[in-house]
Amino acid sequence: MKKFANAIIVTVMLVLCFALSACGTKYVSNYSANIMTTINSPTEASVSFDAFSGTYVIKFRNTGDNKASITYNATLKEGNIKVYYDFNDEKLDLFEIGSDGSVEGKTEAFTGNKTIYIIIESDGKCNAGSFSFTLEKSE
């Protein structure tokens, strides 16, 4: 009986651990890639790949009441990729890039102590891409 009670307690604890660890994961990366390099620091992120298919998520944190914006640039040799951002629980279009394309720009200013998500989603297989993002804070 004691072994049975211990087994139930362990099972309940495992279920709670998995349930609690899933909380707070708003977007999840799910991709396949060849020769992919990523960098994600508090203020800079970049993704470069030879081949990519799927979704890759970057997370920045705007701390304090400073205004912040994200500058970006991207190039893609082959394929189609849509990039979104989420700051106030709403997934919005940032840019779209196609074969032999390049793009650069800057987001609107964000205010508040919140997480900013950048979501990179491919439309099938893409080749030779490079994406970089920089979180710029105003004082």
ABEGO torsion letter per residue (X at the ends): XAAAAAAAAAAAAAAAAAAAAABGBABBBBBBBBGBBBBBBAABBBBBBABBBEBBBBBBBBBEABBBBBBBBBBBABEBBBBBBBAAGBBBBABBBBBGBBBBEBBBBBBEBBBBBBBBBBBEBBBGBBBBBBBBBBX
